[in-house]
Every structure is written in C-alpha cells, then in structure tokens.
C-alpha cells in the first residue's frame, strides 16, 4: 500500500500503437458527463491527497496493481501501479480501464492484464505520458 | 496544481460534470475527516463507535470514500462524540475547489471544545485569524492564482500583508514575499 499524504504525479500507459489506453477506454465507454466528473474527482483525490482518503485505493490479486472505484450505473475501475520507476512513492501510472460487476472485472483478468502492461512499461520506459483528464467530451460541447 | 486549477475552471462550466465531480469529493471529504479526527484523538473505530452510540462496522462504513448515503443525524452523533459542532452549508463551486486543493490531514483536524483556544482570544484576533487561515490552507501557487484573479480590491494592511480581495465570504491574503517568489 502507498503510505503518504502528499501530491502524486500521474501518468497513463501508451500502447504499441501510441494510443493513451485510458483515454481510449473512456471514449469507448457509455460514460456520461457526470461519470467523467466522478472519475476525474477520484483521480484528482489520488493526485492531491495520496492514500489519505480511506478506501480510495483498492488492492487487487496482483501485488503491484491497485484500482480506484467510481460507482454509478456502471462501476468504473481504473487500474494503476506505483512508479514503476525510481519515483516509487511520488508517481503512479494508470495502466488499464476496467469495469466491475458482481465482483468480476470486465475485461476478465483486468488486474493481470494491467500487470502485464506494468511489466512492459518497466522495460519500455517511454510507453507512458502525463495523465490526461477525462474532460475531453465535456469541453468539446462548450462553445 | 496550476494546470489542475485551470482544467477545473474549464470543465466546471459543464453542470453535469461539476456536480458529479463535487459529489464524489464531498463523500471523500467527510469520510477522510472522520478518520483524521478519530486518529487525531488516538481512538480506534471501536472507541468512536462506543462514544457515538454506534457499532464499529458502521464507523468502518462511514470512513469509506465510496459511501454516499449520509444522514444528518448520524453525522450529528459523530460530531458530538468528537465534541465538535456539525456545520452543514450550501457552498459555491469556487469555494469547493479551494477545499479540494487544501485536502490535507492538518487542514481536517479540529480541536475538541476543551482544546479550542477560541474562547481565550479577543474579537479582533479571532477575525484576523479566521481570514488568514482561509488563505493559509491553500497551496502557494493556488493562492497566488486566486490572488491575481481578485487583484481588484487591493488594500494595504499591517504586518506586511495585503488583502487582495473577498469572495464568497472569505478573504484572501497575498504578502510581498510570496508575490516576489511567484513573479
């Protein structure tokens, strides 16, 4: 578990085609503006307060992988790891977007998939970028 | 932090988005403060439950950012157990954003009545302290950003402190040293 009450720098994993996997996931989900607000709120909490808010970070069966929970019509579970490089206590990298229903992830084995991406990132340090917020669609509709 | 503030300024223009955002933050803020207050007093969840007339599992639920079914009566019980008063008010989104940026353990801690030095102070000291604390809770760069926004009401005050402006019933201060440091 992360033990801290400090600001974290957040990153997103980039796939082999150069796409930000978190943005691709959000754009492919039936995500309302309110859901995007909820999701950004939880992620900002992580960035601002670390693990101070109780129950913010949920462990998975994979030791290095954790996720947030954003409840709504669909439960969103963005998965992330600490670091994974030297700045282990000051950085987190979002690896995969998942949803949860009846305690089962979609995609199935999302935590293991996230672990694979973490391992890939560990040997390909350039496959991540600064975390992008999920407000894209929200801002597009504003004149 | 400055990027985040600018992003919130833009995205909060959408009503659905901003309400979703602050709903989630409100849940997290209450859960976090209950935990911080309990730890400040060195109590276990069981101890707090006993003092509040609840069961420990209930406290565990209340201390979870994902819980959203708050009741005023339950929060009143918790407040009395901490010997604090519950404050429920309607706030502007601008004020809420300040709360988001100041979410730190030390900003959530509160003294119980016996440790509250409020009643030892003069009225003048109390007013000055209240205003200054509102500013001091904010990270410097955010306070700076707000100060620039509110520059219109520039008034010199004593103690090398300048009042930049007032909004939503709160005062914001911006001193010369910070000004120089932030350009």
Interface residues (C-beta under 8 A of the other chain):
Chain A: X5 X7 X32 X33 X34 X35 X36 X37 X38 X40 X41 X42 X44 X45 X47 X48 X49 X52 X53 X54 X55 X56 X69 X70 X71 X133 X135 X138 X139 X141 X142
Chain B: X1 X4 X7 X10 X11 X13 X14 X16 X17 X18 X19 X20 X21 X22 X23 X24 X25 X28 X31 X32 X35 X36 X63 X64 X65 X66 X68 X100 X101 X103 X104 X105
